[in-house]
Amino acid sequence: MRIATIAGRAKVLTDASAFDVEEVSRGRFPADPALLFEQWDAFVSWARGVEAPSYGPPADLTALEAPSPTPRQVFAIGLNYRDHIAETGQTPPKSPSVFTKFATSLSGPNSQLILPTENVDWEVELVAVIGGPAKNVTGASAWRHVAGLTVGQDYTERVIQTEGEIPQFSLGKSFPGFGPTGPWLVTPDEFADPDDLALECTVNGESVQKSRTSQLLFSVRQLVAYLSSITPLLPGDLIFTGTPAGVGWARTPPRFLRPGDEVISRIEGIGSLHQTAVQAS
C-alpha cells in the first residue's frame, strides 16, 4: 500500500486514483498524516479492507509533500554501507553512528535545492518511518513498528560538517531543503524483501551512487532495535539509514553540486525524488 501526503492531506494511492483517508473513512481517521501515524495499525487494517475505490481523480503528483511532514524525531546513521566506509578510509563502527537532521531541513520529493555554499554533496538514503511507539524492540519484531519505507536525500555542506575540533554533522546536514523525502510511503508488506532494495542517485543523468540496501552494515531491524533501546521511537519518526559509496567529497578531485544540477534519487519499489540545485540569493 502506498500512502502519500498531497496538499496537507493523507491519501491512499491506487493504480487509478488517490482517495482521501478522512473522507472515505467518514472521519474515523484524520487527514493530518502526523495524527494518522498515531493510529497506524488500525488505519492499515481498515485501508486494506477498502475495495479498489474510484474515489477522487488520479493523484496530483505536483502537489506531493513529505510522507511524514512533521516528525518529532529524525535519526540519521553515518558510515552504514561497507563501500562508503571503504571510500572514506574509516574503520567500520561497532555500533550505529547516530546524528540528526533538524526538522526545518525536511522537504517534499520535488523541490529546489538552494545551495548555501559551493560545498554541497549528495547522499541517497532509504528512510524508515515509524508507525507506532517502539521501546526496547527486538530485532525479530522491529518491522512491526515500521509504518513504511520512503526515499530520502541527506544533502550535506561538507565544510560545516567537518570544521572545528568536533565535527558538526547535524548542522552541516540541516540547511533548509537538505532533507527531502518521498514521493510516498510504501508499507513493508509490498516488498518481496524489504532488506534488499536497489537504490541509486544520478546527477544530470550520470549515475553517481548505486547499491543495494542489503549492503547496510546495520539493517533496518538492527537500527530500530538499537535506537529503541535508548530512546522511545514515536509515530512518524524518521530513520535515515545511511548512504552507499559515490559521494562527491570522496572523489578525486572532490565534486560538489552547482546551480542547474538535476539530482534524482530512486529506490526500487518506492519511487524517486527530484531536486534542481539553485544559487542562494
Backbone hydrogen bonds in HBPLUS format (Angstrom, degrees):
<---DONOR---> <-ACCEPTOR-->    atom                        ^
c    i                          cat <-CA-CA->   ^        H-A-AA   ^      H-
h    n   atom  resd res      DA  || num        DHA   H-A  angle D-A-AA Bond
n    s   type  num  typ     dist DA aas  dist angle  dist       angle   num
A0187-THR N   A0001-MET O   3.05 MM 186  5.59 162.2  2.08 156.4 161.8     1
A0013-LEU N   A0002-ARG O   2.94 MM  11  5.43 168.8  1.95 149.6 153.4     2
A0003-ILE N   A0185-LEU O   2.88 MM 182  5.20 159.1  1.93 148.0 155.0     3
A0185-LEU N   A0003-ILE O   2.88 MM 182  5.20 176.7  1.88 152.3 153.4     4
A0004-ALA N   A0011-LYS O   2.87 MM   7  5.24 157.0  1.92 149.2 156.1     5
A0011-LYS N   A0004-ALA O   2.80 MM   7  5.24 157.8  1.85 159.3 162.1     6
A0065-GLU N   A0005-THR O   2.77 MM  60  5.30 154.0  1.84 165.3 163.9     7
A0006-ILE N   A0009-ARG O   2.94 MM   3  5.36 161.9  1.97 153.6 150.6     8
A0009-ARG N   A0006-ILE O   3.08 MM   3  5.36 164.3  2.10 111.8 116.9     9
A0007-ALA N   A0063-ALA O   3.34 MM  56  5.77 156.6  2.40 151.1 145.3    10
A0010-ALA N   A0031-ALA O   2.80 MM  21  5.12 147.1  1.91 133.8 144.9    11
A0021-VAL N   A0010-ALA O   3.15 MM  11  5.88 174.3  2.15 148.4 150.0    12
A0012-VAL N   A0019-PHE O   2.98 MM   7  5.43 159.9  2.02 153.8 156.2    13
A0019-PHE N   A0012-VAL O   2.95 MM   7  5.43 154.6  2.01 156.2 154.1    14
A0014-THR N   A0017-SER O   2.78 MM   3  5.26 172.4  1.79 167.0 164.3    15
A0018-ALA N   A0057-PRO O   3.32 MM  39  6.45 142.0  2.47 140.4 139.4    16
A0024-VAL N   A0020-ASP O   2.96 MM   4  6.03 174.2  1.97 160.1 162.1    17
A0025-SER N   A0021-VAL O   3.02 MM   4  5.92 153.1  2.09 144.3 151.9    18
A0027-GLY N   A0022-GLU O   2.89 MM   5  4.94 162.8  1.92 152.1 154.4    19
A0026-ARG N   A0023-GLU O   3.11 MM   3  5.03 154.6  2.17 100.2 107.6    20
A0028-ARG N   A0025-SER O   3.15 MM   3  5.28 163.0  2.18 106.7 111.7    21
A0035-LEU N   A0032-ASP O   3.11 MM   3  5.46 122.6  2.45 107.5 120.6    22
A0036-LEU N   A0032-ASP O   3.00 MM   4  6.26 148.4  2.10 150.2 160.3    23
A0037-PHE N   A0033-PRO O   3.07 MM   4  6.34 152.3  2.15 154.9 158.7    24
A0038-GLU N   A0035-LEU O   3.12 MM   3  5.28 135.1  2.33  99.0 111.1    25
A0039-GLN N   A0036-LEU O   2.94 MM   3  5.39 152.6  2.01 112.7 121.1    26
A0040-TRP N   A0037-PHE O   3.35 MM   3  4.71 153.1  2.43 108.5 103.5    27
A0043-PHE N   A0039-GLN O   2.93 MM   4  6.03 160.3  1.97 160.0 166.4    28
A0044-VAL N   A0040-TRP O   2.87 MM   4  6.08 167.7  1.89 163.0 164.6    29
A0045-SER N   A0041-ASP O   3.08 MM   4  6.23 164.1  2.11 148.1 152.6    30
A0046-TRP N   A0042-ALA O   3.02 MM   4  6.22 157.2  2.07 146.0 152.1    31
A0047-ALA N   A0043-PHE O   2.80 MM   4  6.00 170.9  1.81 160.6 163.0    32
A0048-ARG N   A0044-VAL O   3.02 MM   4  6.11 154.5  2.09 150.1 155.1    33
A0049-GLY N   A0046-TRP O   2.92 MM   3  5.31 144.2  2.05 108.2 119.4    34
A0050-VAL N   A0047-ALA O   3.20 MM   3  5.28 160.8  2.24 103.0 108.9    35
A0063-ALA N   A0060-ASP O   2.94 MM   3  5.68 162.9  1.97 122.5 128.0    36
A0064-LEU N   A0061-LEU O   3.46 MM   3  5.36 169.3  2.47 103.1 104.2    37
A0238-LEU N   A0073-GLN O   3.14 MM 165  6.58 158.9  2.19 154.6 159.1    38
A0075-PHE N   A0238-LEU O   2.85 MM 163  6.05 175.9  1.85 156.2 155.0    39
A0240-PHE N   A0075-PHE O   2.76 MM 165  6.09 163.4  1.79 159.5 156.2    40
A0076-ALA N   A0099-PHE O   2.91 MM  23  5.26 146.7  2.02 149.7 144.0    41
A0099-PHE N   A0076-ALA O   2.91 MM  23  5.26 157.9  1.96 147.3 152.7    42
A0077-ILE N   A0240-PHE O   2.96 MM 163  6.20 137.4  2.14 150.5 163.3    43
A0078-GLY N   A0097-SER O   2.80 MM  19  5.21 161.6  1.84 149.1 155.4    44
A0217-LEU N   A0080-ASN O   2.63 MM 137  5.02 161.6  1.66 136.6 142.0    45
A0084-HIS N   A0081-TYR O   3.12 MM   3  5.25 121.7  2.47  99.7 114.3    46
A0085-ILE N   A0081-TYR O   2.96 MM   4  6.24 158.1  2.00 158.4 164.8    47
A0086-ALA N   A0082-ARG O   3.05 MM   4  6.29 154.3  2.12 143.0 149.8    48
A0087-GLU N   A0083-ASP O   3.02 MM   4  6.25 154.3  2.09 141.0 147.2    49
A0088-THR N   A0084-HIS O   3.15 MM   4  6.31 138.4  2.33 143.1 152.7    50
A0090-GLN N   A0085-ILE O   3.24 MM   5  5.49 146.2  2.36 158.0 157.2    51
A0089-GLY N   A0086-ALA O   3.17 MM   3  5.16 148.8  2.27  99.1 108.5    52
A0105-SER N   A0102-PHE O   2.87 MM   3  5.78 166.5  1.88 131.7 135.5    53
A0106-LEU N   A0103-ALA O   3.16 MM   3  5.61 165.7  2.18 115.2 119.6    54
A0179-GLY N   A0105-SER O   2.76 MM  74  5.19 134.9  1.96 149.9 135.2    55
A0107-SER N   A0179-GLY O   3.29 MM  72  5.92 148.0  2.40 111.6 108.4    56
A0181-THR N   A0107-SER O   3.14 MM  74  6.51 146.4  2.26 146.6 148.6    57
A0274-HIS N   A0109-PRO O   2.81 MM 165  6.15 166.5  1.83 162.8 166.6    58
A0111-SER N   A0274-HIS O   3.07 MM 163  6.62 154.2  2.14 157.6 165.6    59
A0276-THR N   A0111-SER O   3.15 MM 165  6.69 148.8  2.25 146.0 155.4    60
A0113-LEU N   A0276-THR O   2.81 MM 163  5.72 167.2  1.82 135.2 138.1    61
A0278-VAL N   A0113-LEU O   2.89 MM 165  5.98 159.4  1.93 146.6 146.8    62
A0115-LEU N   A0278-VAL O   2.83 MM 163  6.00 166.3  1.85 173.3 177.3    63
A0158-ARG N   A0119-ASN O   2.98 MM  39  5.73 160.8  2.02 163.5 157.8    64
A0257-LEU N   A0120-VAL O   2.94 MM 137  5.69 170.7  1.95 164.7 166.6    65
A0121-ASP N   A0156-THR O   2.78 MM  35  5.17 157.6  1.83 147.5 154.7    66
A0156-THR N   A0121-ASP O   3.17 MM  35  5.17 157.8  2.23 131.5 136.4    67
A0154-ASP N   A0123-GLU O   2.88 MM  31  5.03 169.6  1.89 145.4 147.8    68
A0125-GLU N   A0152-GLY O   2.85 MM  27  5.00 153.6  1.92 150.2 144.7    69
A0152-GLY N   A0125-GLU O   2.84 MM  27  5.00 146.6  1.95 164.3 161.6    70
A0241-THR N   A0126-LEU O   3.04 MM 115  5.77 173.0  2.04 169.9 172.2    71
A0127-VAL N   A0150-THR O   2.94 MM  23  5.22 166.1  1.96 158.2 154.3    72
A0150-THR N   A0127-VAL O   2.90 MM  23  5.22 153.6  1.97 150.9 158.4    73
A0128-ALA N   A0239-ILE O   2.98 MM 111  5.09 157.2  2.04 141.6 142.0    74
A0239-ILE N   A0128-ALA O   2.85 MM 111  5.09 141.3  2.00 149.0 158.4    75
A0129-VAL N   A0148-GLY O   2.97 MM  19  5.52 168.7  1.98 167.0 165.3    76
A0147-ALA N   A0129-VAL O   2.72 MM  18  5.58 136.5  1.91 145.6 159.6    77
A0130-ILE N   A0237-ASP O   2.92 MM 107  5.22 163.6  1.95 148.1 153.7    78
A0236-GLY N   A0130-ILE O   2.73 MM 106  5.16 173.9  1.74 144.8 144.9    79
A0131-GLY N   A0145-HIS O   2.92 MM  14  5.50 167.1  1.93 132.6 136.9    80
A0134-ALA N   A0233-LEU O   2.97 MM  99  4.95 154.0  2.04 139.2 142.9    81
A0233-LEU N   A0134-ALA O   2.85 MM  99  4.95 169.5  1.87 149.0 151.1    82
A0136-ASN N   A0228-SER O   2.82 MM  92  5.05 175.8  1.82 115.4 116.0    83
A0141-SER N   A0138-THR O   3.14 MM   3  5.43 137.2  2.33 103.8 114.6    84
A0142-ALA N   A0139-GLY O   3.34 MM   3  5.05 157.8  2.39  97.5 104.0    85
A0144-ARG N   A0141-SER O   3.08 MM   3  5.70 143.9  2.22 116.0 125.7    86
A0145-HIS N   A0142-ALA O   2.95 MM   3  5.60 162.3  1.98 121.0 126.8    87
A0146-VAL N   A0143-TRP O   3.14 MM   3  5.15 166.4  2.16 106.6 110.2    88
A0149-LEU N   A0186-VAL O   2.86 MM  37  5.31 155.4  1.92 141.6 144.2    89
A0186-VAL N   A0149-LEU O   2.97 MM  37  5.31 162.7  2.00 145.7 151.0    90
A0151-VAL N   A0182-GLY O   2.99 MM  31  5.32 153.0  2.06 144.9 151.4    91
A0182-GLY N   A0151-VAL O   3.01 MM  31  5.32 139.2  2.18 144.3 151.4    92
A0153-GLN N   A0180-PRO O   3.17 MM  27  5.70 141.8  2.32 156.7 159.8    93
A0155-TYR N   A0178-PHE O   3.14 MM  23  4.75 132.9  2.37 138.0 143.6    94
A0157-GLU N   A0172-GLY O   2.72 MM  15  4.88 171.6  1.73 147.5 150.2    95
A0161-GLN N   A0157-GLU O   3.08 MM   4  6.19 153.9  2.15 149.4 157.6    96
A0162-THR N   A0158-ARG O   3.26 MM   4  6.28 145.2  2.39 137.1 143.2    97
A0162-THR N   A0159-VAL O   3.19 MM   3  5.45 128.0  2.48 100.2 112.3    98
A0163-GLU N   A0159-VAL O   2.84 MM   4  5.73 131.5  2.07 154.0 166.6    99
A0168-GLN N   A0161-GLN O   2.80 MM   7  4.61 132.1  2.03 120.7 133.3   100
A0172-GLY N   A0168-GLN O   3.00 MM   4  6.12 170.1  2.01 162.6 165.6   101
A0174-SER N   A0171-LEU O   3.24 MM   3  5.24 167.4  2.26 114.4 113.1   102
A0178-PHE N   A0175-PHE O   3.03 MM   3  5.51 152.3  2.11 146.4 143.7   103
A0190-GLU N   A0187-THR O   3.04 MM   3  5.89 169.6  2.05 130.0 133.3   104
A0191-PHE N   A0188-PRO O   3.22 MM   3  5.91 171.2  2.23 122.0 124.6   105
A0196-ASP N   A0193-ASP O   3.05 MM   3  5.61 163.6  2.08 124.9 125.3   106
A0213-THR N   A0197-LEU O   2.82 MM  16  5.25 152.6  1.89 139.0 147.0   107
A0268-GLU N   A0198-ALA O   2.78 MM  70  5.16 167.3  1.80 157.8 162.0   108
A0199-LEU N   A0211-SER O   2.99 MM  12  5.60 164.7  2.02 140.9 142.6   109
A0211-SER N   A0199-LEU O   3.02 MM  12  5.60 162.3  2.05 158.1 162.2   110
A0200-GLU N   A0266-ARG O   2.96 MM  66  5.45 156.0  2.02 155.6 159.0   111
A0266-ARG N   A0200-GLU O   2.90 MM  66  5.45 168.6  1.91 162.2 166.1   112
A0201-CYS N   A0209-GLN O   2.95 MM   8  4.96 152.9  2.02 131.1 134.8   113
A0208-VAL N   A0201-CYS O   2.86 MM   7  5.78 160.4  1.90 152.8 159.5   114
A0209-GLN N   A0201-CYS O   3.24 MM   8  4.96 155.2  2.30 142.1 140.0   115
A0202-THR N   A0264-ILE O   2.85 MM  62  5.27 160.3  1.89 153.6 160.3   116
A0264-ILE N   A0202-THR O   3.00 MM  62  5.27 160.8  2.04 145.5 151.5   117
A0203-VAL N   A0206-GLU O   2.86 MM   3  5.21 150.2  1.95 144.5 148.1   118
A0206-GLU N   A0203-VAL O   3.04 MM   3  5.21 164.0  2.07 114.8 116.3   119
A0204-ASN N   A0262-GLU O   2.80 MM  58  5.02 166.1  1.82 149.7 153.3   120
A0215-GLN N   A0212-ARG O   3.00 MM   3  5.82 166.4  2.02 122.0 126.1   121
A0216-LEU N   A0213-THR O   3.12 MM   3  5.48 165.2  2.14 113.6 115.3   122
A0223-LEU N   A0219-SER O   2.85 MM   4  6.13 156.6  1.91 154.9 162.0   123
A0224-VAL N   A0220-VAL O   2.96 MM   4  6.14 170.2  1.97 160.1 161.6   124
A0225-ALA N   A0221-ARG O   3.04 MM   4  6.25 163.0  2.07 150.1 155.2   125
A0226-TYR N   A0222-GLN O   2.84 MM   4  5.95 163.5  1.86 147.8 153.0   126
A0227-LEU N   A0223-LEU O   2.87 MM   4  5.93 171.6  1.87 156.6 158.2   127
A0228-SER N   A0224-VAL O   3.02 MM   4  5.89 159.1  2.06 141.0 147.7   128
A0229-SER N   A0225-ALA O   3.14 MM   4  6.17 122.4  2.49 135.2 147.8   129
A0229-SER N   A0226-TYR O   3.13 MM   3  5.27 143.7  2.27 100.6 111.3   130
A0230-ILE N   A0227-LEU O   3.03 MM   3  5.49 158.5  2.08 111.3 118.2   131
A0231-THR N   A0227-LEU O   2.94 MM   4  6.16 173.6  1.95 165.4 166.8   132
A0237-ASP N   A0234-LEU O   2.98 MM   3  5.58 162.5  2.01 144.9 145.6   133
A0251-ARG N   A0248-GLY O   3.14 MM   3  5.54 165.0  2.16 114.2 118.7   134
A0255-ARG N   A0248-GLY O   2.98 MM   7  4.56 162.6  2.01 112.8 118.4   135
A0261-ASP N   A0258-ARG O   3.01 MM   3  5.75 162.3  2.04 149.2 151.0   136
A0260-GLY N   A0277-ALA O   2.70 MM  17  5.30 173.0  1.70 147.1 144.6   137
A0277-ALA N   A0261-ASP O   2.88 MM  16  5.26 167.9  1.90 157.3 161.0   138
A0263-VAL N   A0275-GLN O   2.83 MM  12  5.18 169.9  1.84 160.0 162.8   139
A0275-GLN N   A0263-VAL O   2.93 MM  12  5.18 164.6  1.96 152.2 157.1   140
A0265-SER N   A0273-LEU O   3.12 MM   8  5.08 153.2  2.20 129.5 137.6   141
A0273-LEU N   A0265-SER O   2.75 MM   8  5.08 148.7  1.84 144.1 154.9   142
A0267-ILE N   A0271-GLY O   3.03 MM   4  5.77 154.3  2.10 161.0 169.2   143
A0270-ILE N   A0267-ILE O   3.04 MM   3  5.60 158.8  2.09 137.9 138.9   144
A0271-GLY N   A0267-ILE O   3.27 MM   4  5.77 142.5  2.41 145.9 156.5   145
